Amino acid sequence: MPFSSSLLVTMFEWMSVIATTAFILSQTKVFQRLIKYRTNYGDKLKLILLFALLAIFSTYTGIPVHDALANSRVIGAMTAGLLGGPAVGGAAGLIAGIHRYCLGGFSAFACAISTTAEGILGGLFRLYYRERPIPWPVALAAGVCGETLQMLIILAVARPFQDAWGLIQAIAVPMITVNPAGIAIFIVIVNNAIEQHSRIGAVQAQKALHISTQTLPYLRQGLTPYSAENTAAIIHGLNEYAAVSITDQQTILAHIGAGSDHHIPRTSPLTLATKEVLKTGLIQTAATKREIGCNHPGCTLGSAVIVPLKHGQQVIGALKLYHTAERCISPLDMELASGLAHLFSTQLELAEIDRQSQLAAHAEMRALQAQINPHFLFNTLNTISSLIRTRPETARDIIIKLSTFFRHSMQKSSHTIPLSDELTQVNAYLSIEQARFGDKLAVTYNIDPRTETVLIPPFTIQPLVENAIKHGLQPKESGGAISITSRLEGADAVISIADDGVGMDPAEQELAEQPRHDAAHTGIGLYNVRERLKGIFGKNYGLTIDSTPGAGSTMHIRIPLLAKKEGDLH
């Protein structure tokens, strides 16, 4: 039975329905991930089911011909393989094939086999192109090959042969003409989506780079209220967002635009959506006011995209882009926010590297100053001179301690050394100071042997001891005592330097928490030590100070027990 032109026209009509369905599918999130060729197993399962349903739908829209069906089932099965590979195409084809077999008819088994084979054949073409878009002429050729294969399988499997031959005569030309065209159209739609996605990505990347260039001078200073305010102002000025906000881990650093009357930096609480991003480290969209989670009843912010700012794997803050209308976050917003967060995170990491380099350089400068400090050297030489006749052995011991101190000072502060080595240098320093002050300076050690191999940056303890003597004990006419202890606390080591000197009032303690550029500032050494330890070991480590005016001070150093070689931590 030869084919009729009406059959060809009818198949083209149904193929246009499938092409429309393809366009709708190309707008779904699964297809958007598929466009990037980074589908996970869950997405692949969804694609199998989608294409299997598409193929089953094509079976039901088939046209009865000679106790069989002229249909477009191959479009679903083969396109699944062209986009998802042999596994996706074969699985979608198998599901659609089993469904066709259950419908019965003399060609049911042959159609089940051919549908599965066509899905696998499409997947073989995908293997050749891998992550490249498949050109539509290739998809067209694949469709012709697939439909030709189906005709051969029907002839080989369907019985009686005379009925199979009659069916082929009726459906071969329409199906080999229409279905490959449908497959090609499907691939054109997907390729257009790929191209559109690339254009969107390029535009947003260019915009993100432009913003990043303008914000670089600010973010290289670190994540501070000043840098955050200027960065948020730049983003707000170059985009049509209702508001832009930047936070650290605890508070709002800057908020520009709508809602600034109650989203007040350093005073207002973080929204629920922001807290979730800071907790999980994952980008999040808030489509409604409720999802944003602002407690202010008059807040006009309706939707937001929130992305984490990171230093390595550590979340240090968040960038938020707001619209006043609800459900207004687009893929463009997602792309821009994600790109900006990545660039800002890189800039902040570079800022931290610069800051650590400056701290290390400052530490080396202080070490060099300690080596050539005229007062320290003059006092030590005077002590040696006064003892060289009356107590030559003591003078000789001070010279040895001075040599030990200078030799230790030559080490580079960017490395780490065992605690025992650091204590050797501290002991040399204290021995010299004890020779100067005599009974006015008492020193005790209580070192847990298990902590002696803990790695610590050089010139961590010595500046604290020097600070205790100079600012804690010297103001007392009677002098005082210093004790150095170390102990284990879980997976950490805690080193304490205590004195019974004059102590510090709250204002003096605050100086140790703030960076200052005055070299004569008494807290600069304490700040330097604290920031170096935090920079190397993380925010949970560093220096804390307990001090009571008139009763003395205790400085605690907390570091992790790390079994790493020298220099591995920087």
Order of alpha helices (4+ residues) and beta strands (2+ residues): alpha-alpha-alpha-beta-beta-alpha-alpha-alpha-alpha-alpha-alpha-beta-beta-alpha-beta-alpha-beta-beta-alpha-alpha-alpha-beta-alpha-beta-beta-alpha-beta-beta-alpha-alpha-beta-beta
